[in-house]
Amino acid sequence: MLGLELPWLDDVERAKAPKRLPVVLTPQEVQAILKQLHGTNHLVVSLLYGTGMRILEVLRLRVKDVDFARKEILIRDGKGFKDRVTMLPVSVIAPLKAHLERVKSLHEQDLHAGYGAVYMPNALDKKYPYAARDWAWQYVFPSQKLSIDPRSEDAVTRRHHVQDQAIQRAVRQAVRDAGISKPATPHTFRHSFATHLLESGYDIRTVQELLGHSDVATTMIYTHVLNKGGHGVSSPLDAL
């Protein structure tokens, strides 16, 4: 700040953040939690576990980003402002289509009432002034209520996407109701997705691409989770 030379600074070691292994659920625990969820909450958590997406990546999905024919989901502006593609689980297709039918009906009601313009990222509303009302640009998981968009200069009333806090509360309650003692959060399903893929024999590079990690070293943490019982070594107590 003062522009002074500090020759001793090169000898100072930077503090390192502790590396903690992620919490991972078993497939049976995932199933038990999903049984406690219903409606939109069930669908969102199913996508969290079935695709490996982050919670805001799921909630910010637009209708146009879901490709039922190719069974793919295009994730726009993920962490690091990168786009990537992940799978669309076959088991989610039917309930997701039914959900979108209800969302489309809600959008048509908004249009009839003089609303229906969704928030457009990166100033696209200036480039495509009519796209904000198009069905393709609507959120897959819209909020139940209209609200004033604080980002708009003229206090525009819009329908935002479901808040992540609502999903966090629903997951927290479902974990309790399922009798699971692990501190599971929506992000735990992403960890479980990656770990279960590796357990199924998929290579680390494939998992890296699905998760959107820029460095494979970030994905490597899940290989530590796979090392059961001290790197796969059997305890001598079990040999007695």
Sine and cosine of phi, psi and omega as CSV:
sin_phi,cos_phi,sin_psi,cos_psi,sin_omega,cos_omega
0.00,0.00,-0.63,0.78,-0.02,-1.00
-1.00,-0.01,-0.08,1.00,0.00,-1.00
0.96,0.27,0.39,0.92,-0.02,-1.00
-1.00,-0.05,0.55,-0.84,0.08,-1.00
-0.98,0.18,0.75,-0.66,0.01,-1.00
-0.84,-0.54,1.00,0.06,-0.09,-1.00
-0.89,0.45,-0.41,0.91,-0.03,-1.00
-0.98,0.19,-0.16,0.99,-0.07,-1.00
-0.91,0.42,-0.48,0.88,-0.02,-1.00
-0.93,0.38,-0.37,0.93,-0.03,-1.00
-1.00,0.00,-0.05,1.00,-0.03,-1.00
-1.00,0.04,0.79,-0.62,0.05,-1.00
-1.00,0.03,0.74,-0.67,0.02,-1.00
-0.97,0.25,0.62,-0.78,0.04,-1.00
-0.93,0.36,0.69,-0.72,-0.01,-1.00
-0.97,-0.22,0.68,-0.73,0.06,-1.00
-0.93,0.37,0.68,-0.73,-0.01,-1.00
-0.91,0.42,0.66,-0.75,0.02,-1.00
-1.00,-0.03,0.89,-0.46,-0.02,-1.00
-0.91,-0.42,0.66,-0.75,0.02,-1.00
-0.95,0.31,0.64,-0.77,-0.02,-1.00
-0.95,0.32,0.46,-0.89,0.12,-0.99
-0.96,0.27,0.76,-0.65,-0.02,-1.00
-0.80,-0.60,0.74,-0.68,0.05,-1.00
-1.00,-0.02,0.45,-0.89,0.14,-0.99
-0.99,0.17,0.33,-0.94,0.07,-1.00
-0.83,0.56,-0.58,0.82,0.01,-1.00
-0.92,0.39,-0.61,0.80,0.03,-1.00
-0.94,0.34,-0.62,0.78,0.07,-1.00
-0.87,0.50,-0.71,0.70,0.00,-1.00
-0.89,0.46,-0.65,0.76,-0.01,-1.00
-0.91,0.43,-0.62,0.78,0.02,-1.00
-0.94,0.35,-0.69,0.73,-0.01,-1.00
-0.88,0.48,-0.54,0.84,0.01,-1.00
-0.91,0.41,-0.37,0.93,0.00,-1.00
-1.00,0.02,-0.11,0.99,-0.05,-1.00
-0.95,-0.30,0.45,-0.89,-0.04,-1.00
-0.61,-0.79,0.34,-0.94,0.10,-1.00
0.86,0.51,-0.70,-0.72,-0.05,-1.00
-0.88,0.48,-0.64,0.77,0.01,-1.00
-0.87,0.50,-0.68,0.74,0.02,-1.00
-0.90,0.44,-0.67,0.74,-0.03,-1.00
-0.92,0.39,-0.67,0.74,0.01,-1.00
-0.89,0.45,-0.74,0.67,-0.02,-1.00
-0.92,0.38,-0.57,0.82,0.07,-1.00
-0.87,0.49,-0.64,0.76,0.03,-1.00
-0.95,0.31,-0.57,0.82,0.05,-1.00
-0.86,0.52,-0.72,0.70,-0.02,-1.00
-0.99,0.17,-0.58,0.82,-0.10,-1.00
-0.99,0.16,-0.25,0.97,-0.04,-1.00
-0.82,-0.57,-0.34,0.94,-0.05,-1.00
0.99,0.16,0.19,0.98,0.00,-1.00
-0.96,0.29,0.42,-0.91,0.15,-0.99
-0.97,0.23,0.33,-0.94,-0.12,-0.99
-0.89,0.46,-0.67,0.74,0.00,-1.00
-0.95,0.31,-0.46,0.89,0.08,-1.00
-0.91,0.42,-0.61,0.80,0.05,-1.00
-0.94,0.34,-0.73,0.68,-0.09,-1.00
-0.94,0.35,-0.42,0.91,0.01,-1.00
-1.00,-0.03,0.10,1.00,0.03,-1.00
-0.87,0.49,0.66,-0.75,0.12,-0.99
-0.97,-0.23,0.38,-0.92,-0.03,-1.00
-0.82,0.57,-0.64,0.77,-0.06,-1.00
-0.92,0.39,-0.30,0.95,-0.06,-1.00
-1.00,0.08,-0.12,0.99,0.01,-1.00
-0.98,-0.20,0.89,-0.45,-0.03,-1.00
-0.95,-0.32,0.99,-0.15,-0.04,-1.00
-0.94,0.35,-0.56,0.83,-0.04,-1.00
-0.91,0.41,-0.69,0.73,-0.02,-1.00
-1.00,-0.02,-0.09,1.00,-0.04,-1.00
0.83,0.56,0.76,0.65,-0.03,-1.00
-0.73,-0.68,0.42,-0.91,0.13,-0.99
-0.82,-0.58,0.79,-0.61,0.04,-1.00
-1.00,-0.09,0.86,-0.50,-0.02,-1.00
-0.99,-0.15,0.91,-0.41,-0.03,-1.00
-1.00,-0.05,0.68,-0.74,0.10,-1.00
0.77,0.64,0.81,0.59,0.09,-1.00
-0.94,0.34,-0.24,-0.97,0.01,-1.00
-0.86,0.51,0.76,-0.65,-0.07,-1.00
0.99,0.11,0.19,0.98,0.03,-1.00
0.85,0.53,0.63,0.77,0.00,-1.00
-0.94,-0.35,0.60,-0.80,0.13,-0.99
-1.00,-0.02,0.51,-0.86,0.09,-1.00
-0.42,-0.91,0.22,-0.98,0.00,-1.00
-0.88,-0.48,0.68,-0.74,0.11,-0.99
-0.75,-0.66,0.14,-0.99,-0.06,-1.00
-0.98,0.19,0.42,-0.91,0.17,-0.99
-0.97,-0.26,0.93,-0.36,-0.04,-1.00
-0.85,0.53,0.71,-0.70,-0.02,-1.00
-0.87,0.50,-0.61,0.79,-0.04,-1.00
-0.93,0.38,-0.24,0.97,-0.03,-1.00
-1.00,-0.10,-0.30,0.95,-0.14,-0.99
-0.84,0.54,-0.79,0.61,-0.05,-1.00
-0.88,0.47,-0.79,0.62,0.02,-1.00
-0.91,0.42,-0.51,0.86,0.02,-1.00
-0.94,0.34,-0.63,0.78,0.05,-1.00
-0.90,0.44,-0.67,0.74,0.03,-1.00
-0.90,0.44,-0.63,0.78,0.03,-1.00
-0.89,0.46,-0.69,0.72,-0.02,-1.00
-0.92,0.39,-0.49,0.87,0.09,-1.00
-0.89,0.46,-0.66,0.75,0.03,-1.00
-0.93,0.37,-0.64,0.77,0.01,-1.00
-0.91,0.42,-0.63,0.78,0.01,-1.00
-0.90,0.43,-0.64,0.77,0.05,-1.00
-0.89,0.45,-0.66,0.76,0.04,-1.00
-0.90,0.43,-0.64,0.77,0.01,-1.00
-0.90,0.44,-0.63,0.77,0.02,-1.00
-0.91,0.41,-0.58,0.81,0.07,-1.00
-0.91,0.42,-0.65,0.76,0.03,-1.00
-0.89,0.45,-0.69,0.73,0.01,-1.00
-0.88,0.47,-0.67,0.75,0.00,-1.00
-0.90,0.43,-0.50,0.87,-0.01,-1.00
-1.00,0.04,0.01,1.00,0.03,-1.00
1.00,-0.08,0.18,0.98,0.03,-1.00
-0.92,-0.39,-0.59,-0.81,0.11,-0.99
1.00,-0.07,0.02,1.00,0.04,-1.00
-1.00,0.00,0.89,-0.45,-0.04,-1.00
-1.00,0.02,0.35,-0.94,0.06,-1.00
-0.91,0.42,0.72,-0.69,0.00,-1.00
-0.95,-0.33,0.80,-0.60,-0.04,-1.00
-0.97,0.24,0.39,-0.92,0.13,-0.99
0.82,0.58,0.62,0.79,0.05,-1.00
0.84,0.54,0.49,0.87,0.01,-1.00
-0.93,0.36,-0.30,0.96,0.02,-1.00
-0.92,0.40,-0.40,0.92,0.06,-1.00
-0.99,0.15,-0.57,0.82,0.01,-1.00
-0.97,0.24,-0.64,0.77,0.01,-1.00
-0.82,-0.57,0.99,0.15,-0.15,-0.99
-0.89,0.45,-0.36,0.93,-0.03,-1.00
-0.97,-0.23,-0.08,1.00,-0.09,-1.00
-0.94,0.35,-0.44,0.90,-0.06,-1.00
-0.88,0.48,-0.41,0.91,0.01,-1.00
-0.99,-0.13,-0.09,1.00,0.01,-1.00
-0.94,0.35,0.58,-0.82,0.02,-1.00
-0.87,0.49,-0.61,0.79,-0.07,-1.00
-0.88,0.48,-0.47,0.88,-0.06,-1.00
-1.00,-0.03,-0.07,1.00,-0.05,-1.00
-0.95,0.31,0.44,-0.90,0.05,-1.00
-0.93,0.37,0.63,-0.78,0.08,-1.00
-0.92,0.39,-0.56,0.83,-0.02,-1.00
-0.85,-0.53,0.97,0.22,-0.02,-1.00
-0.97,0.24,0.39,-0.92,0.07,-1.00
-0.93,0.37,0.41,-0.91,0.02,-1.00
-0.96,0.27,-0.37,0.93,-0.08,-1.00
-0.85,-0.53,0.49,-0.87,0.16,-0.99
-0.98,0.19,0.49,-0.87,0.01,-1.00
-0.48,-0.88,0.31,-0.95,0.03,-1.00
-0.98,0.18,0.80,-0.60,-0.02,-1.00
-0.97,0.23,0.92,-0.40,-0.03,-1.00
-0.92,0.39,-0.27,0.96,0.00,-1.00
-0.99,0.16,-0.27,0.96,-0.06,-1.00
-1.00,0.05,0.65,-0.76,-0.02,-1.00
-0.95,0.31,-0.48,0.88,-0.05,-1.00
-0.95,-0.31,0.45,0.89,0.10,-1.00
0.80,0.60,0.85,0.52,-0.01,-1.00
-0.97,0.23,0.70,-0.72,0.05,-1.00
-1.00,0.01,0.84,-0.54,-0.04,-1.00
-0.73,-0.69,0.11,-0.99,0.16,-0.99
-0.95,-0.32,0.96,-0.30,-0.02,-1.00
-0.98,0.20,0.04,-1.00,0.08,-1.00
-1.00,0.10,0.22,-0.98,0.04,-1.00
-0.83,0.55,0.65,-0.76,-0.01,-1.00
-0.97,0.24,0.63,-0.78,-0.01,-1.00
-0.90,0.43,-0.47,0.88,0.02,-1.00
-0.89,0.45,-0.55,0.84,0.01,-1.00
-0.91,0.41,-0.65,0.76,0.03,-1.00
-0.94,0.35,-0.62,0.78,0.03,-1.00
-0.88,0.48,-0.67,0.74,0.03,-1.00
-0.91,0.42,-0.66,0.75,-0.02,-1.00
-0.90,0.44,-0.66,0.75,0.02,-1.00
-0.92,0.40,-0.68,0.74,0.00,-1.00
-0.86,0.51,-0.69,0.72,0.01,-1.00
-0.93,0.36,-0.64,0.77,-0.01,-1.00
-0.91,0.42,-0.61,0.79,0.03,-1.00
-0.89,0.45,-0.67,0.74,0.04,-1.00
-0.91,0.42,-0.71,0.71,-0.03,-1.00
-0.91,0.41,-0.49,0.87,0.01,-1.00
-0.99,0.15,-0.10,0.99,0.03,-1.00
0.95,0.30,0.48,0.88,-0.02,-1.00
-0.99,-0.13,0.78,-0.63,-0.08,-1.00
-1.00,0.00,-0.14,0.99,0.01,-1.00
-0.95,0.32,0.58,-0.81,0.03,-1.00
-0.98,0.22,0.94,0.33,-0.08,-1.00
-0.99,0.11,0.63,-0.77,0.06,-1.00
-0.76,-0.65,0.09,-1.00,0.08,-1.00
-0.82,0.57,-0.55,0.83,-0.01,-1.00
-0.94,0.33,-0.36,0.93,0.02,-1.00
-0.88,0.47,-0.51,0.86,0.00,-1.00
-0.94,0.35,-0.50,0.87,0.09,-1.00
-0.92,0.38,-0.69,0.72,0.06,-1.00
-0.88,0.48,-0.66,0.75,-0.02,-1.00
-0.92,0.39,-0.64,0.77,0.06,-1.00
-0.82,0.58,-0.78,0.62,-0.04,-1.00
-0.91,0.42,-0.69,0.72,-0.03,-1.00
-0.91,0.42,-0.68,0.74,-0.03,-1.00
-0.93,0.36,-0.53,0.85,0.09,-1.00
-0.91,0.42,-0.68,0.73,0.02,-1.00
-0.91,0.42,-0.62,0.78,0.04,-1.00
-0.90,0.43,-0.48,0.88,0.00,-1.00
-0.99,0.15,-0.07,1.00,0.07,-1.00
0.97,-0.22,0.06,1.00,0.04,-1.00
-0.95,0.30,0.57,-0.82,-0.07,-1.00
-0.97,0.22,0.35,-0.94,-0.12,-0.99
-0.90,0.43,-0.55,0.84,-0.01,-1.00
-0.92,0.38,-0.63,0.78,0.04,-1.00
-0.89,0.45,-0.71,0.70,0.01,-1.00
-0.90,0.44,-0.64,0.77,0.04,-1.00
-0.85,0.53,-0.72,0.70,-0.01,-1.00
-0.91,0.41,-0.65,0.76,0.00,-1.00
-0.91,0.42,-0.58,0.82,0.00,-1.00
-0.99,0.15,-0.35,0.94,-0.01,-1.00
0.99,0.15,0.41,0.91,0.05,-1.00
-0.97,0.22,0.74,-0.67,0.03,-1.00
-0.97,0.23,-0.43,0.90,-0.01,-1.00
-0.85,-0.53,0.77,-0.64,-0.02,-1.00
-0.90,0.43,-0.36,0.93,0.03,-1.00
-0.88,0.48,-0.53,0.85,0.05,-1.00
-0.92,0.40,-0.63,0.78,0.00,-1.00
-0.96,0.29,-0.43,0.90,-0.07,-1.00
-0.89,0.46,-0.33,0.94,-0.01,-1.00
-0.87,0.49,-0.46,0.89,-0.02,-1.00
-0.96,0.29,-0.35,0.94,0.08,-1.00
-0.94,0.34,-0.46,0.89,0.05,-1.00
-0.95,0.32,-0.56,0.83,0.03,-1.00
-0.91,0.42,-0.51,0.86,-0.03,-1.00
-0.95,0.30,-0.35,0.94,-0.04,-1.00
-0.97,0.25,1.00,-0.05,-0.09,-1.00
-1.00,0.08,0.67,-0.74,0.10,-1.00
0.87,0.49,0.75,0.66,0.03,-1.00
0.95,0.33,0.91,0.42,0.04,-1.00
0.85,0.52,0.59,0.81,0.09,-1.00
0.99,0.17,0.10,1.00,-0.02,-1.00
-0.99,0.12,0.71,-0.70,0.03,-1.00
-0.98,0.20,0.65,-0.76,0.03,-1.00
-0.94,0.35,0.63,-0.77,0.05,-1.00
-0.90,0.43,-0.38,0.92,0.02,-1.00
-0.89,0.46,-0.57,0.82,-0.02,-1.00
-0.95,0.31,-0.23,0.97,0.01,-1.00
-1.00,0.01,-0.14,0.99,-0.02,-1.00
-0.96,0.28,0.00,0.00,0.00,0.00
